Amino acid sequence: MKNRAIKHIGFTLLTLYITGCISENPKELESEKQNILFISIDDLRPKLGSYGETKMITPNIDQLAANGLRFNNAYTNIAVCGASRASIMTGVRPSQKRFNDFSTRASVDAPSAIPLNQIFKENGYETIGYGKIYHHEDDFSKYWSEVDKGNPHVFQDPKSIETINNAERGEYGKKTPILEYPEVDNYSYNDGKITKKAIAKMKDLNDQNKPFFMAVGYVSPHLPFIQPKKYWDLYDHDSIELADNTYKPENSPQIAIEAQHNSAELRKNYLGIPEDGILSDSLSRDLIHGYYASVSYMDALIGELVQSLDDIGIRENTTIILWSDHGYFLGEHGFWCKHSTFHEAIKIPFIISSPNFVTNRTTESFTELVDVYPTLCEIANIKAPDYLQGKSLIPVLKDPTKILKKEIYTRYKQGEAVVDKNFSYTEFFEGEEYIGNMLYYLQNDRKQNVDISNRPENAKLIEKYHKKLKVMREKVNKDPFK
């Protein structure tokens, strides 16, 4: 049974209309509301079959891409989870003083924002948040009809548990193994539990004819890489390929290596990881194998989640959006995890499958996570807040050949970057003090192995991108709510 719109009357309708959080077209109030399935994935880089890669086994995400629009040039606005999630949920860009580390609270850095869960709830939707959506479960939590982050990273192997009990303390608690793959089913780990819970909830809401904004946040493949053994067994360990550029980029400033990224997340919190230096081939292969297996586990769960829409009979009235909060290093330049403006950290998989738009298409239009908020509002016929800093992707969903943006802006700590189809340019600051830059020509150096910022012939290019960053820096450092 399809969901039918809730007809708002009396005081509720008047209140929502006055606040500007409801459509101004009365006819739209009586039309069928579009469900939103909002799938968040932590630490996923686009090494997927649908993106032309063959190393990871992801048939369900690949099928979702075939049923929708795949964005080939999608980027995070900041490569760290808490800040990235605060940005997408509020529609506000990170800045030097707002949304800049993993512990970010959207409700603290942007208390005047109207987050996605609020605007959908105030427009007659049940808003459900399962798993990791915001970094903190209680962030803007009053705007969820129901929220449950669960308990991520709970180990299942008795050997792992014993090891943890006897382990030294890391940055955030006791250090843990980097991976495990015991003989358990899909629902032993938190990602499996939230999948079952989400499916049951969607059935229940459909039975009650209630439209939903369902946010399901998968922690996999975030460290530690924990998943049932059958996903580890999908891969031949000895055939796992290692990064072929574990060296520092030629000519790059030291700030890009030391201050911006030292793989601290891995080194400070997990057992058996050296404090510095390049990881051994054996350890690197274990990590990459674990990452791949964790991705395949998450992919299987997404397959179940999406299939449930067909089983319930609501696929034709549900928009699915799949995104990752940032990318991930797997040994490139000696880096692991994210926390950078290099391509591996900022480029993400991004797919929208909506019944009213194109299927089995791709687009080269540049896209940022800050574009998600206005897009979902337009899909749902909701009047978007005026302060939003992204652009609706509806023109691209209608015509994938349309180039809505030719460049994106991203940042992390001291680094601010602009990226287009030809170049990636980053400037580094210590407060207001400029301390360095780097420029990569992506057309023949996609892996960013040679920094060409110090070549005299590139002086005009440097000036061009410097001006772009200056304009964006001044813009995002302003309070968007004034």
C-alpha positions in Angstrom: 0.0 0.0 0.0 1.3 3.4 -0.9 1.6 6.1 1.7 -1.0 8.8 1.6 -0.4 12.4 2.5 -1.4 13.7 5.9 -3.8 16.6 5.4 -2.8 19.3 7.9 -5.6 21.3 9.3 -6.3 23.9 11.9 -3.6 25.2 14.2 -0.9 22.7 13.0 -1.3 23.8 9.3 -1.3 27.5 10.2 1.8 27.1 12.4 3.8 25.3 9.7 2.7 27.8 7.0 3.7 30.8 9.1 7.1 29.3 9.9 7.8 28.9 6.2 8.6 25.2 6.6 5.7 23.9 4.5 4.9 24.1 0.9 3.0 27.3 -0.2 0.9 25.3 -2.7 -2.3 24.0 -1.0 -2.7 21.3 -3.7 0.6 19.8 -2.8 -0.7 19.2 0.7 -3.2 16.7 -0.7 -0.8 14.9 -3.0 1.1 11.8 -2.1 4.2 12.5 -0.1 7.5 11.0 -1.3 9.2 8.8 1.2 13.0 9.4 1.7 15.4 6.6 2.4 18.6 8.4 3.4 21.5 6.0 3.5 24.7 7.2 5.2 28.0 5.2 5.0 31.1 6.0 7.0 34.5 6.1 5.3 33.5 4.8 1.9 35.6 5.8 -1.1 34.2 5.1 -4.6 36.2 2.0 -5.3 32.9 0.4 -6.4 32.0 -1.6 -9.5 29.5 1.0 -10.5 32.4 3.5 -10.5 34.5 1.4 -12.8 36.5 -0.3 -10.1 36.8 -4.1 -9.8 38.6 -4.6 -6.4 35.5 -4.6 -4.1 32.4 -6.8 -4.4 29.4 -4.4 -4.1 26.5 -5.8 -6.3 23.8 -4.1 -4.3 25.2 -0.6 -4.4 26.0 -1.2 -8.1 22.3 -2.2 -8.7 21.1 0.9 -6.9 23.3 3.0 -9.2 21.7 1.2 -12.2 18.3 2.2 -10.9 19.2 5.9 -10.5 21.8 8.5 -11.1 25.5 8.1 -10.2 27.4 11.2 -9.5 31.0 10.8 -10.8 32.3 14.0 -9.3 30.9 14.1 -5.8 32.9 15.4 -2.8 32.6 15.9 0.9 32.9 19.5 2.2 35.2 18.3 5.0 36.9 14.9 5.5 36.0 14.1 9.0 32.7 12.5 10.2 31.2 14.8 12.8 31.7 18.0 10.8 30.7 16.4 7.5 27.4 15.1 9.0 26.7 18.4 10.7 27.1 20.1 7.4 24.9 17.8 5.3 22.1 17.8 8.0 22.0 21.6 8.2 22.9 22.6 4.7 25.7 24.9 5.9 29.4 24.7 4.8 32.2 24.1 7.3 34.4 27.1 8.0 37.5 28.0 10.1 35.3 28.2 13.2 32.3 26.0 12.4 32.1 22.3 11.8 35.8 21.3 11.8 36.4 18.1 13.7 34.9 14.7 14.5 33.3 15.8 17.7 31.2 18.6 16.1 27.7 19.1 17.3 25.5 20.8 14.7 23.2 22.1 17.4 26.2 23.9 19.1 28.0 25.3 16.0 24.7 26.2 14.1 22.0 26.5 16.7 19.8 28.6 14.4 19.8 25.9 11.7 16.7 24.0 10.7 18.2 20.4 10.3 16.8 17.9 7.9 15.1 15.9 10.5 13.3 19.0 11.7 12.1 20.3 8.4 10.7 16.9 7.4 9.1 16.3 10.8 7.4 19.7 10.5 6.1 18.8 7.1 4.2 15.7 8.2 6.9 13.0 8.0 7.9 10.5 10.5 11.6 11.1 11.0 13.6 8.0 11.9 17.3 8.0 12.6 18.9 4.6 13.0 22.7 4.1 13.3 25.2 6.9 12.8 23.6 10.0 11.3 24.9 12.9 13.4 28.1 12.0 15.3 26.2 12.4 18.5 22.8 10.7 19.0 21.4 13.6 21.0 22.4 16.2 18.4 19.1 17.9 17.4 17.5 14.7 18.7 14.1 16.3 19.5 13.4 16.4 15.8 13.5 12.7 15.4 10.2 10.8 15.8 12.5 7.9 16.8 16.3 7.7 17.1 18.6 4.8 17.9 22.4 4.9 17.2 22.8 1.5 18.7 26.2 0.3 19.9 28.7 0.3 17.1 32.0 -1.6 17.1 31.0 -4.3 19.5 33.3 -7.3 18.9 31.9 -10.8 18.7 35.0 -13.0 18.7 35.8 -14.1 22.3 39.5 -13.8 21.4 39.0 -10.1 20.5 37.1 -9.4 23.7 39.8 -11.0 25.8 42.5 -9.0 24.0 40.6 -5.7 24.5 40.1 -6.5 28.2 43.9 -6.6 28.6 44.8 -3.8 26.2 46.4 -0.5 27.0 44.3 2.7 26.7 44.2 4.6 23.5 43.0 8.1 22.7 39.3 7.3 23.2 39.4 4.2 25.4 41.0 0.8 25.4 42.8 0.0 22.1 41.2 -2.8 20.1 42.2 -5.2 17.3 42.0 -3.6 13.8 39.8 -6.4 12.5 37.8 -9.6 13.2 35.8 -12.0 11.1 34.1 -14.6 13.3 31.5 -17.2 12.2 28.4 -15.1 13.0 25.4 -14.0 11.0 24.6 -10.6 9.5 22.7 -9.4 12.5 25.3 -10.0 15.2 26.8 -6.5 14.6 25.1 -3.2 15.0 24.8 -2.5 11.2 22.8 -5.7 10.9 20.6 -4.8 13.8 19.7 -1.4 12.5 18.9 -2.9 9.1 16.4 -5.2 10.6 15.0 -2.4 12.7 14.7 -0.1 9.7 12.9 -2.7 7.6 10.4 -3.4 10.4 9.8 0.3 11.0 9.1 1.0 7.3 6.5 -1.8 7.2 4.9 -0.4 10.3 4.8 3.1 9.0 3.4 1.9 5.7 0.6 0.0 7.5 -0.2 3.3 9.3 -0.1 5.3 6.0 2.6 7.5 7.4 5.2 9.0 5.0 8.8 8.8 6.3 12.2 10.3 6.3 14.2 7.2 7.2 17.9 7.8 7.9 20.0 4.7 8.2 23.6 5.2 9.0 26.1 2.4 8.5 29.3 2.5 10.4 31.0 -0.1 8.2 33.6 0.3 6.8 34.9 2.5 9.6 37.7 1.0 11.7 37.8 -1.5 13.3 37.0 -3.7 10.3 34.5 -6.2 11.8 32.2 -8.4 9.8 31.0 -12.0 9.5 33.6 -14.4 8.1 31.8 -15.0 4.8 32.6 -11.5 3.7 36.3 -11.9 4.6 36.2 -15.1 2.5 35.0 -13.3 -0.6 38.6 -12.1 -1.1 41.8 -13.9 -1.8 44.2 -12.4 0.8 47.4 -13.0 -1.2 45.8 -11.2 -4.2 45.0 -8.0 -2.4 46.9 -5.2 -4.1 48.7 -2.6 -2.1 48.9 1.1 -2.9 51.7 1.8 -5.5 52.4 5.4 -4.2 53.1 5.0 -0.5 55.7 7.9 -0.8 55.3 11.6 0.0 54.1 13.6 -3.0 57.0 15.2 -4.8 57.5 18.9 -3.8 54.5 18.9 -1.4 54.8 21.1 1.7 55.6 19.4 4.9 52.4 20.8 6.4 50.4 18.5 4.1 52.1 15.5 5.5 52.7 16.3 9.2 50.1 18.7 10.4 47.2 17.8 8.1 47.5 14.1 8.2 49.5 11.6 10.2 47.0 8.7 10.3 46.5 9.4 14.0 43.1 7.7 14.1 44.7 4.4 13.2 47.9 4.8 15.2 46.4 5.9 18.5 43.4 3.6 18.8 44.3 0.2 17.5 46.6 -2.6 18.6 49.7 -3.6 16.6 50.1 -0.3 14.7 53.5 1.4 14.8 53.6 5.0 16.1 55.1 6.3 12.8 56.5 5.3 9.5 55.1 3.3 6.5 53.2 0.2 7.5 54.6 -3.2 6.5 53.1 -4.9 3.4 51.7 -7.6 5.7 49.9 -5.2 7.9 48.8 -3.1 5.0 47.3 -6.1 3.2 45.4 -7.1 6.4 43.9 -3.6 6.6 42.9 -3.4 3.0 41.4 -6.9 3.1 39.5 -5.9 6.2 38.2 -2.7 4.6 37.0 -4.6 1.5 35.3 -7.3 3.6 33.6 -4.6 5.7 32.4 -2.8 2.6 30.9 -6.1 1.2 29.1 -6.7 4.5 27.6 -3.2 4.4 26.6 -3.7 0.8 24.7 -6.9 1.6 22.8 -5.1 4.3 21.9 -2.2 1.9 20.7 -4.8 -0.5 18.2 -6.1 2.1 17.2 -2.6 3.0 16.4 -1.6 -0.6 14.7 -4.9 -1.4 12.4 -4.4 1.5 10.9 -1.3 -0.3 9.8 -3.6 -3.1 8.6 -6.3 -0.7 6.5 -3.7 1.2 5.3 -2.2 -2.1 6.6 1.4 -1.7 9.7 1.5 -3.9 7.8 3.5 -6.6 7.1 6.2 -4.0 10.5 6.3 -2.3 13.5 8.4 -3.1 16.8 6.7 -2.1 19.9 8.7 -1.6 23.2 7.0 -0.8 26.2 9.0 0.4 29.4 8.7 2.3 30.6 11.3 4.8 34.1 11.3 3.2 36.6 9.0 1.4 39.4 6.9 2.8 43.1 6.3 2.4 44.4 2.8 2.0 48.1 3.5 2.1 48.4 6.1 -0.6 51.2 8.5 0.3 51.6 6.4 3.5 48.2 7.7 4.8 45.4 5.7 6.4 41.9 7.0 7.2 40.9 10.5 6.0 41.6 14.0 7.5 43.0 15.6 4.4 42.2 17.5 1.1 43.8 14.8 -1.1 41.5 13.1 -3.5 41.3 9.8 -1.6 39.9 11.6 1.4 37.4 13.9 -0.2 35.9 12.1 -3.2 32.8 10.0 -2.3 30.2 7.7 -3.8 26.9 9.5 -4.3 23.8 8.0 -5.8 20.2 9.2 -6.1 17.4 6.8 -7.2 14.1 8.5 -7.4 11.0 7.4 -9.2 10.4 10.7 -10.9 13.9 11.0 -12.5 16.4 9.3 -14.7 17.7 5.8 -14.2 20.9 4.0 -15.1 22.6 7.3 -15.9 25.8 9.1 -14.7 26.7 12.7 -14.5 30.0 14.6 -14.5 28.5 17.7 -12.8 30.4 18.5 -9.7 28.5 17.9 -6.5 29.0 18.6 -2.8 27.3 17.1 0.2 26.0 20.6 1.0 23.7 20.2 -2.1 21.8 17.3 -0.5 19.5 19.4 1.7 18.0 21.7 -1.0 17.6 18.7 -3.3 15.6 16.7 -0.8 13.4 19.7 -0.1 12.6 20.1 -3.7 11.9 16.4 -4.2 9.5 16.5 -1.2 7.9 19.8 -2.3 9.1 21.4 0.9 10.0 25.1 1.0 13.7 25.2 1.8 15.2 27.6 4.4 16.8 30.7 2.9 20.2 30.2 4.5 21.1 27.0 2.6 24.5 27.1 1.0 24.2 24.3 -1.6 22.3 24.0 -4.8 19.4 21.7 -5.6 20.4 18.8 -7.9 17.0 18.5 -9.6 18.2 20.0 -12.9 20.9 17.2 -13.0 18.4 14.5 -12.0 16.3 15.6 -15.0 19.2 16.0 -17.4 22.5 14.4 -16.4 24.4 16.2 -19.1 23.7 19.5 -17.4 26.8 20.8 -15.5 25.4 22.5 -12.4 28.8 23.2 -10.9 32.3 23.1 -12.4 34.1 23.0 -9.1 33.8 22.2 -5.4 35.2 23.6 -2.1 36.4 21.5 0.7 38.6 21.9 3.8 40.3 20.1 6.7 41.9 22.0 9.7 44.6 24.2 8.2 43.8 23.2 4.6 41.3 24.8 2.2 40.9 23.4 -1.3 39.1 24.0 -4.6 38.8 21.2 -7.0 37.7 21.1 -10.7 38.1 18.7 -13.5 41.7 19.8 -14.2 43.3 20.9 -10.9 43.2 20.4 -7.1 44.6 23.4 -5.2 45.0 23.7 -1.5 46.2 26.5 0.7 47.3 26.1 4.3 46.8 28.6 7.1 47.7 28.8 10.8 45.0 31.2 12.0 45.3 34.1 9.5 48.8 33.3 8.6 49.4 31.7 5.2 51.9 28.8 5.5 51.9 27.0 2.2 50.0 25.5 -0.8 50.0 22.6 -3.2 48.6 22.2 -6.8 48.0 19.0 -8.7 47.1 18.5 -12.3 44.5 15.9 -12.2 44.3 15.1 -15.9 47.7 13.3 -15.8 48.3 13.0 -12.1 45.0 11.7 -10.6 47.0 10.1 -7.7 48.4 13.5 -6.8 52.0 12.4 -6.8 53.7 15.6 -8.0 52.9 19.0 -6.5 53.4 21.6 -9.3 52.6 24.7 -7.3 56.3 25.9 -7.3 56.7 25.9 -11.1 57.1 29.4 -12.5 54.8 28.7 -15.4 51.9 28.0 -13.0 52.0 31.4 -11.3 48.8 32.5 -13.1 47.0 29.3 -12.1 48.0 29.8 -8.5 46.6 33.3 -8.6 43.4 32.1 -10.2 42.7 29.5 -7.5 44.0 31.7 -4.7 41.3 34.2 -5.6 38.6 31.5 -5.7 39.6 30.3 -2.2 39.7 33.9 -0.9 36.1 34.6 -2.0 34.9 31.3 -0.6 36.7 31.8 2.7 35.2 35.2 3.2 31.8 33.8 2.3 31.7 30.8 4.6 33.3 32.6 7.6 30.2 34.9 7.7 27.3 33.8 9.9 24.7 32.4 7.4 21.8 33.1 9.7 22.3 36.9 9.7 
